[in-house]
Structure formats: C-alpha cells, structure tokens
Amino acid sequence: MIEFSGVSRDPILSQELISKFKNSEHKILVLDWWKLMGKYKHSHAEKASELVKKYDICFFIVREELVFYIDIYKIKKLLDELNKLNVFYLTLSTDSRVSTDTSKTYNTPWFVLNSENFYISKNTTIDFDYRQKDYTFNMLLGVDKHYRTLLFELLRNEQYIYSTYFGHKEFRPFSSTHLEDNDVLDNFYSQDVSSSRLETMQHMRRGGRNICLSHNIPEKIYNNSHFDIVTESLPLENGLHFTSEKTGKPLSTGRFFIWYNSANTVEYLRQFGFELQDYLSEYDGIKCNIDRMAAVNYLIREIGDNENYIKKIYKDTKEARMYNQEVFKKLSTTTKSDINSWMAKEINRSTTSEKTNA
C-alpha cells in the first residue's frame, strides 16, 4: 500500500505510480516534511522518526528547506535515524550543513517543480535583442525582509528602476504602481502589512485558471523594463541553496537578471544545466552577505541607464539567455515524470532486494 502524511495524496505523484503500488504488500509512505511541521509544531522531528519506522519504504519530501526555526542538531539526529531506515529524499533545496545521502536523494530547484504554475500572457514580449524601454530594471519586492529594505533604500530613487515594496508598511506608498494590473494592486492594498506579512501566494485569475500572485509574470512591467533585480527568500544562510519562482521567472523568459541570493548560486544551478557565468555574476562568489549586497548595488548603478552598456549586456548574454530558457522548458516538462520514474525504480529495487535477502 502507499500512504501519505497529512493529505490524501501528493500532487507530485502521478496516478499511474499510485495505482501501481496501492496494492503493494509493502507499506510505502510519502512524507511531506513541511506539512508535518505544520501539524506537530515543535515535535515534528520526533514525530517524523516515529512515523517512518512504521513503514517499509519512505519518500521524505522537503519542499523548501530542511532546517527551519529548528535546532540543527535535532535535524542531524533525525537524519542519522532515517539513514538507518529505507528512506529516500526528494529535496527542492540543498544545505551543506545537513546534507542527505546523495545516493538516495533526488534534488531539483524549487522553481522547476513549481514551473507549471507560472503564467505568462500572450502579450508579453520576450526580448532576446535590445529595444528601447522605459526602465533598465524592475525591482519587485514582496515580504518585508531587512536586506530588501536596505536595497530599496539604496535604489528606490533611481529613475531607471521600476521599484515596488508592497510588503513594507512604510515603503509601500513609495512603490511604483502605473504598470501594475488593477486586481494585483487591489489584492496587495487589501492586505494589512502593519500587523502581518504580505501573502504573495494568494490566488488570482489568469488564462482561465487560478495562479498565485507570485507566479504571475507581469506583462506590462516586463514589456517596459530590460532586466530584473531578484532578492531571494533565504539568502543569508551559508551553505543553503533555495531558488524560488523569483529566480525562475527571468530564466523562463530568457531575461538577464541580477540576484541577491546565497553565495555560489551559479554553481548550484549549473548542476541542473543552467549557465549563468555570463551574467556579470562575479558578486555571486562573495561569501560575506554585506560585501555581496554592496557588489550587487554597485553593479546595478554601474549599468544604470547607460544605453550602450544595456545593449552590450543584451549582446553578450543572448546565447546564454536563450540556452537557459531552453533548459527551463526541458526541466519544467520532464522533471515530474523523472521523479515518478525514480521513485518507482527505488521501490522496485528495495522490494527486490528484500526478497533476495529473505
């Protein structure tokens, strides 16, 4: 049989895989770490260990990061216990502090597995070559975080940047609005960010389906700005690599972007086929968060509204941007089926090994 923790089934798993193993004599568990954390709060590490021991095979899914407001030593202890059991890991980030057994892990960037939720309208122009636009950059900041506040304070007065910070109660009024869709603005302004954080995962209607606000590729903003400034969700943890839709959107549309994320994002994404070394990414190797922020700020200002520099970026990065867009397309269409094939292979191998050893 195959069972799920917290939900009736996991959307990652295909119906074919579920049907194949639902009557298996082996007890198979698909455990969602984040759902378990929400259910058991501070005792989730202990509950995970207890739960896994009841099954013959477990697929341990980490949708964002394994360490989240948890004592890292508890996580290491949990992994030590799980490694003694028949546990396989599906991870959407990596963390050198608490790495899982690579021989039993399928890893993919967060934005790849969530790429099917992206929405880009038919009127959005994909520009691989230069054309004149109103802004050099867009800088769309959501949830209030101190490094985003610093970047907004440094850059919000630059006329070549279309900047928004709807998640910050003091800087929201200074956000640009004229390129925003009305329903997006209404949603953001209806949220009281003085008492709670901005919720960017709320749904909006696009293309006949519901999508998250954060997964909408903003048509008018993209059509009127050359490049993106991306500030990721968790950029200050050394050794952690987590790339959300913020990174996925410019990759999916073949745009040049400057990012503030954990150091060595280039090396992390190269594992999956992306090539970012042509993106003026020298700042990416700087481990000190303060120095990396300073280098990002310097590069943005250096480019500024210099038309010749902007044209040079288009020319120098065109091949890489087109290549990365194709990599994104391939991963977005094959990853889910690859995961299901991997899970089926590990189940078959585990059950076959059991019978051989019996």
C-alpha positions as CSV (number, residue, x, y, z in Angstrom):
1,M,0.0,0.0,0.0
2,I,1.0,3.6,-0.4
3,E,0.0,6.3,2.1
4,F,0.6,10.0,2.5
5,S,1.3,12.2,5.6
6,G,-1.2,15.0,6.1
7,V,-3.0,14.7,2.7
8,S,-4.8,12.0,0.7
9,R,-2.1,12.1,-2.0
10,D,0.8,14.2,-3.0
11,P,0.5,16.2,-6.3
12,I,4.0,15.3,-7.3
13,L,3.0,11.6,-7.7
14,S,1.3,10.5,-10.9
15,Q,-1.9,8.5,-10.8
16,E,0.0,5.8,-12.6
17,L,2.5,5.5,-9.8
18,I,-0.1,5.4,-7.1
19,S,-2.2,2.8,-9.0
20,K,0.9,0.6,-9.5
21,F,1.8,0.4,-5.8
22,K,-1.5,1.0,-4.0
23,N,-2.0,-2.7,-3.5
24,S,1.7,-3.5,-2.8
25,E,2.3,-5.8,0.1
26,H,4.9,-3.3,1.3
27,K,4.0,-0.3,3.3
28,I,5.1,2.8,1.5
29,L,4.9,6.3,3.0
30,V,5.2,9.7,1.2
31,L,6.0,12.1,4.0
32,D,5.8,15.9,3.4
33,W,8.2,17.5,5.9
34,W,6.5,20.9,5.7
35,K,3.0,19.6,6.3
36,L,4.4,17.5,9.3
37,M,5.9,20.7,10.7
38,G,2.6,22.5,10.5
39,K,0.8,19.6,12.2
40,Y,3.2,18.8,15.1
41,K,4.9,22.2,15.6
42,H,8.0,21.8,17.8
43,S,7.9,17.9,17.9
44,H,7.9,17.3,14.2
45,A,11.4,15.8,14.2
46,E,10.4,13.2,16.7
47,K,7.1,12.5,15.0
48,A,8.8,12.0,11.7
49,S,11.1,9.4,13.1
50,E,8.2,7.6,14.8
51,L,6.1,7.6,11.7
52,V,8.8,6.4,9.3
53,K,9.6,3.4,11.4
54,K,6.0,2.1,10.8
55,Y,6.7,1.7,7.0
56,D,8.9,-0.4,4.8
57,I,9.8,2.4,2.4
58,C,9.6,6.2,2.9
59,F,9.9,9.1,0.5
60,F,10.8,12.1,2.6
61,I,9.8,15.3,0.7
62,V,11.5,18.6,1.6
63,R,9.7,21.3,-0.3
64,E,11.7,24.3,0.9
65,E,14.5,23.8,3.5
66,L,15.1,21.1,5.9
67,V,16.2,23.4,8.7
68,F,13.5,26.0,9.5
69,Y,13.5,27.5,13.0
70,I,14.7,24.2,14.3
71,D,17.7,23.2,16.3
72,I,20.2,22.0,13.7
73,Y,21.3,19.2,16.0
74,K,17.8,17.8,16.1
75,I,17.8,17.7,12.3
76,K,21.2,15.9,12.3
77,K,19.9,13.4,14.8
78,L,16.8,12.8,12.7
79,L,18.9,12.2,9.6
80,D,21.1,9.8,11.5
81,E,18.0,7.8,12.5
82,L,16.4,8.0,9.0
83,N,19.7,6.8,7.4
84,K,19.3,3.5,9.2
85,L,15.9,3.0,7.6
86,N,14.8,2.6,4.0
87,V,14.3,6.3,3.4
88,F,14.7,8.3,0.1
89,Y,14.7,12.0,-0.2
90,L,13.1,14.4,-2.6
91,T,14.6,17.9,-1.9
92,L,13.9,21.3,-3.5
93,S,17.0,22.9,-2.0
94,T,20.4,21.9,-0.7
95,D,22.0,22.6,2.6
96,S,25.7,21.7,3.2
97,R,25.1,21.8,7.0
98,V,22.6,18.9,7.0
99,S,23.0,17.2,3.6
100,T,21.1,14.0,2.9
101,D,22.7,10.8,1.4
102,T,23.2,11.8,-2.3
103,S,22.8,8.2,-3.5
104,K,19.2,8.2,-2.1
105,T,18.3,11.8,-3.0
106,Y,16.6,13.4,-6.0
107,N,17.2,17.1,-5.9
108,T,15.7,19.8,-8.1
109,P,15.3,23.6,-7.7
110,W,12.1,24.7,-6.1
111,F,11.1,26.8,-9.1
112,V,11.4,23.8,-11.5
113,L,8.8,21.7,-9.7
114,N,6.5,24.7,-9.5
115,S,7.1,26.0,-13.0
116,E,3.7,24.6,-14.3
117,N,2.1,27.3,-12.1
118,F,3.8,30.2,-13.9
119,Y,1.6,32.3,-16.1
120,I,2.9,34.5,-18.9
121,S,0.3,36.3,-21.1
122,K,0.4,36.1,-24.9
123,N,1.0,39.9,-25.0
124,T,4.3,39.6,-23.0
125,T,7.2,40.3,-25.3
126,I,10.3,38.0,-25.0
127,D,13.2,40.2,-25.9
128,F,16.5,38.5,-26.8
129,D,17.7,41.6,-28.6
130,Y,17.7,45.2,-27.4
131,R,14.7,47.5,-28.0
132,Q,14.1,50.8,-26.2
133,K,12.2,50.6,-23.0
134,D,11.2,52.9,-20.1
135,Y,13.3,51.2,-17.4
136,T,16.6,49.5,-17.2
137,F,15.4,47.3,-14.2
138,N,12.4,46.2,-12.3
139,M,12.8,45.5,-8.6
140,L,9.6,43.9,-7.2
141,L,10.0,43.3,-3.5
142,G,7.3,41.4,-1.6
143,V,7.5,40.3,2.0
144,D,9.3,42.7,4.4
145,K,12.9,41.5,5.0
146,H,15.7,43.6,6.2
147,Y,18.0,43.0,3.2
148,R,15.2,44.0,0.9
149,T,14.6,47.1,2.9
150,L,18.3,48.0,2.6
151,L,18.2,47.5,-1.2
152,F,15.0,49.5,-1.5
153,E,16.5,52.4,0.5
154,L,19.6,52.3,-1.7
155,L,17.9,52.2,-5.1
156,R,14.3,53.4,-4.8
157,N,15.1,56.9,-6.0
158,E,16.9,55.8,-9.2
159,Q,14.6,56.7,-12.1
160,Y,15.8,53.8,-14.3
161,I,14.3,51.3,-11.8
162,Y,10.7,50.4,-11.6
163,S,10.5,49.5,-7.9
164,T,7.8,48.2,-5.6
165,Y,7.8,47.1,-2.0
166,F,4.2,46.3,-1.1
167,G,5.1,44.2,1.9
168,H,6.7,47.1,3.8
169,K,4.3,49.3,5.7
170,E,6.4,52.4,5.4
171,F,7.7,52.0,1.9
172,R,4.5,50.7,0.3
173,P,3.4,54.3,-0.5
174,F,6.7,54.8,-2.4
175,S,6.1,51.9,-4.7
176,S,5.5,52.5,-8.4
177,T,2.0,51.4,-9.5
178,H,1.4,52.6,-13.1
179,L,2.5,49.3,-14.6
180,E,0.6,47.1,-12.2
181,D,-2.7,45.2,-13.0
182,N,-5.6,46.6,-11.1
183,D,-6.5,43.2,-9.5
184,V,-2.9,42.8,-8.3
185,L,-2.9,46.3,-6.7
186,D,-6.3,45.7,-5.1
187,N,-5.0,42.5,-3.5
188,F,-1.8,44.0,-2.2
189,Y,-3.5,47.1,-0.8
190,S,-6.2,45.0,0.9
191,Q,-3.6,43.2,3.0
192,D,-2.7,44.9,6.3
193,V,1.1,44.6,6.4
194,S,1.4,46.5,9.6
195,S,0.1,43.5,11.5
196,S,1.1,40.6,9.3
197,R,3.4,39.7,6.4
198,L,2.3,40.2,2.8
199,E,0.8,37.0,1.4
200,T,2.0,36.5,-2.2
201,M,0.7,33.0,-2.5
202,Q,-2.9,34.2,-2.7
203,H,-4.7,33.3,-5.9
204,M,-5.7,35.4,-8.8
205,R,-7.4,34.5,-12.1
206,R,-5.3,34.4,-15.3
207,G,-5.8,32.5,-18.5
208,G,-8.9,30.7,-17.2
209,R,-7.2,29.3,-14.2
210,N,-6.1,30.2,-10.7
211,I,-2.5,31.1,-10.1
212,C,-0.5,32.6,-7.2
213,L,0.2,36.3,-7.3
214,S,3.9,35.5,-7.1
215,H,3.8,33.1,-10.1
216,N,2.3,35.8,-12.5
217,I,4.9,37.1,-14.9
218,P,3.9,40.8,-15.0
219,E,3.2,41.7,-18.6
220,K,3.4,45.5,-18.6
221,I,6.4,45.5,-16.3
222,Y,8.4,43.0,-18.4
223,N,7.4,44.8,-21.6
224,N,8.7,48.1,-20.2
225,S,11.9,47.0,-18.4
226,H,15.1,45.4,-19.6
227,F,16.3,43.4,-16.7
228,D,15.2,42.0,-13.3
229,I,16.6,42.6,-9.8
230,V,15.9,39.5,-7.8
231,T,16.0,39.2,-4.0
232,E,15.5,35.6,-3.0
233,S,13.7,34.4,0.1
234,L,16.6,32.9,2.1
235,P,19.9,34.5,1.0
236,L,21.7,34.8,4.3
237,E,22.3,31.2,5.3
238,N,25.8,30.0,4.4
239,G,25.6,26.6,2.6
240,L,21.9,26.9,1.8
241,H,20.7,27.0,-1.8
242,F,17.0,27.7,-2.3
243,T,15.8,29.2,-5.6
244,S,12.1,30.2,-5.8
245,E,9.9,31.5,-8.6
246,K,11.8,34.8,-8.2
247,T,14.7,33.2,-9.9
248,G,12.6,31.0,-12.2
249,K,10.7,33.8,-13.9
250,P,13.7,35.5,-15.6
251,L,15.2,32.2,-16.5
252,S,11.9,31.1,-18.1
253,T,11.6,34.2,-20.2
254,G,15.2,34.5,-21.2
255,R,15.9,37.7,-19.3
256,F,19.1,39.0,-17.9
257,F,18.9,39.4,-14.1
258,I,20.9,40.4,-11.1
259,W,20.3,38.4,-7.9
260,Y,20.8,38.7,-4.2
261,N,20.9,35.1,-3.0
262,S,23.2,32.8,-1.1
263,A,26.7,32.8,-2.4
264,N,27.6,30.5,-5.2
265,T,24.2,30.3,-6.8
266,V,25.9,29.9,-10.2
267,E,27.5,26.6,-9.1
268,Y,24.2,25.3,-7.6
269,L,22.1,26.0,-10.7
270,R,24.9,24.6,-13.0
271,Q,24.1,21.2,-11.6
272,F,20.8,21.3,-13.4
273,G,22.1,22.6,-16.7
274,F,21.8,26.4,-16.2
275,E,24.8,28.6,-17.2
276,L,25.0,32.0,-15.5
277,Q,28.7,32.8,-15.7
278,D,28.0,35.3,-18.5
279,Y,25.5,37.3,-16.4
280,L,28.2,39.6,-14.8
281,S,27.9,37.4,-11.8
282,E,31.3,38.0,-10.1
283,Y,29.4,39.1,-6.9
284,D,27.9,35.6,-6.6
285,G,31.1,34.2,-5.2
286,I,31.3,36.7,-2.4
287,K,30.6,34.9,0.9
288,C,30.1,37.9,3.1
289,N,26.5,39.0,2.9
290,I,27.3,42.7,3.4
291,D,30.0,42.7,0.7
292,R,27.8,40.7,-1.7
293,M,25.0,43.2,-1.2
294,A,27.4,46.1,-1.8
295,A,28.7,44.4,-5.0
296,V,25.1,44.0,-6.3
297,N,24.3,47.6,-5.6
298,Y,27.5,48.7,-7.3
299,L,26.7,46.7,-10.5
300,I,23.2,48.0,-10.7
301,R,24.4,51.5,-10.5
302,E,27.2,50.9,-12.9
303,I,24.7,49.7,-15.6
304,G,22.3,52.5,-14.6
305,D,20.6,54.0,-17.7
306,N,23.7,53.6,-19.9
307,E,22.2,52.6,-23.2
308,N,25.5,51.3,-24.6
309,Y,26.1,49.1,-21.6
310,I,22.5,47.8,-21.8
311,K,22.9,47.0,-25.4
312,K,26.2,45.2,-24.6
313,I,24.5,43.1,-22.0
314,Y,21.9,42.0,-24.5
315,K,24.5,41.1,-27.0
316,D,26.9,39.3,-24.6
317,T,24.3,37.3,-22.8
318,K,22.0,36.5,-25.7
319,E,23.3,33.0,-26.2
320,A,23.3,32.1,-22.5
321,R,19.8,33.5,-22.0
322,M,18.3,31.5,-24.9
323,Y,20.1,28.4,-23.7
324,N,18.8,28.8,-20.1
325,Q,15.3,29.3,-21.4
326,E,15.5,26.0,-23.2
327,V,16.9,24.3,-20.1
328,F,14.0,25.7,-18.1
329,K,11.5,24.4,-20.7
330,K,13.0,21.0,-20.7
331,L,13.1,20.7,-16.9
332,S,9.6,22.0,-16.5
333,T,8.2,19.4,-18.8
334,T,10.3,16.3,-17.7
335,T,11.1,16.7,-14.0
336,K,7.8,15.4,-12.6
337,S,7.9,12.3,-14.8
338,D,11.5,11.8,-13.9
339,I,10.7,12.0,-10.2
340,N,8.0,9.4,-10.6
341,S,10.3,7.1,-12.6
342,W,13.0,7.5,-9.9
343,M,10.5,6.6,-7.1
344,A,9.2,3.6,-9.0
345,K,12.8,2.4,-9.5
346,E,13.7,2.8,-5.9
347,I,10.6,1.0,-4.7
348,N,11.2,-1.9,-7.1
349,R,14.9,-2.1,-6.1
350,S,14.1,-2.1,-2.4
351,T,11.4,-4.7,-2.7
352,T,13.5,-6.9,-5.0
353,S,16.5,-6.6,-2.6
354,E,14.2,-7.6,0.3
355,K,13.1,-10.8,-1.5
356,T,16.6,-11.7,-2.4
357,N,17.8,-11.3,1.2
358,A,14.8,-13.3,2.6
